[in-house]
Amino acid sequence: MRADIDGDGADEEFADSTIERALTAFAAGEPVCVHDFADREGETDIIYPAAAVDAAAVAHLRNDAGGLVCVAVADHVADAFGLPFLADAIDHPAAEDTPEYDDRSSFSLPVNHRDTFTGITDADRARTIVALADAATAAERDPGSYTPATFAEEFRAPGHVHVLRGAKGGVRERVGHTELGLALAAAADLPPAVVVCEMLDDATGEALSPVDAAAYAARHGIPYVEGADLVSALR
């Protein structure tokens, strides 16, 4: 939802300033609300840099967003981790990956850090999330030194933090929240690992409307960004 501003130039200036504010907040470890597209999922996600997440941030996501807390990593990082698309790894007749909103989903393995207990508490999930960010940094810095065996020394599956694989071509190839979040991270010079969580409406159980998501963001001082503006600015 953009503000009503007369003139295309003014509208573009507004979008640019919104993106700049979002990047500044994200680089500082703060969340950003991103609505994808009305003709896609039509959802707004709260997105954090994975490295900045603590137990309070996990509590924020489950209380104020309410969707699934996932960590998106870049395609080359998922390759270093040896993480497949989940549908490709499941040998069961129920395995199918043809969502109505896209060609395929981004889901890979759900994991816990090996130092966690059940893995579901706010502290446990934060431990797993930050460790995934650290691993993504290590894999990007020196891809040859980080292997699936290295990943398995730190993480176990199944777990309570779902890992998502970003498309190889980023937002040029796919414009889901996975890629939008990773584009934010790249533009903010952060590790290629972000946390995404869908915002749900407590009254209806459906996705929170863009109007209500933007109003929530304004109340809490969180930048709200349209996916189209983000793609246009960061492609």
Secondary structure as GFF3:
##gff-version 3
##sequence-region A 1 235
A	DSSP	alpha_helix	8	27	.	.	.	ID=ss1
A	DSSP	beta_strand	32	35	.	.	.	ID=ss2
A	DSSP	beta_strand	44	49	.	.	.	ID=ss3
A	DSSP	three_ten_helix	50	52	.	.	.	ID=ss4
A	DSSP	alpha_helix	55	60	.	.	.	ID=ss5
A	DSSP	pi_helix	61	65	.	.	.	ID=ss6
A	DSSP	beta_strand	70	73	.	.	.	ID=ss7
A	DSSP	alpha_helix	75	81	.	.	.	ID=ss8
A	DSSP	alpha_helix	86	89	.	.	.	ID=ss9
A	DSSP	beta_strand	107	113	.	.	.	ID=ss10
A	DSSP	alpha_helix	122	141	.	.	.	ID=ss11
A	DSSP	three_ten_helix	143	145	.	.	.	ID=ss12
A	DSSP	alpha_helix	148	154	.	.	.	ID=ss13
A	DSSP	beta_strand	155	165	.	.	.	ID=ss14
A	DSSP	three_ten_helix	170	172	.	.	.	ID=ss15
A	DSSP	alpha_helix	177	187	.	.	.	ID=ss16
A	DSSP	beta_strand	193	198	.	.	.	ID=ss17
A	DSSP	alpha_helix	210	220	.	.	.	ID=ss18
A	DSSP	beta_strand	224	226	.	.	.	ID=ss19
A	DSSP	alpha_helix	227	234	.	.	.	ID=ss20
###
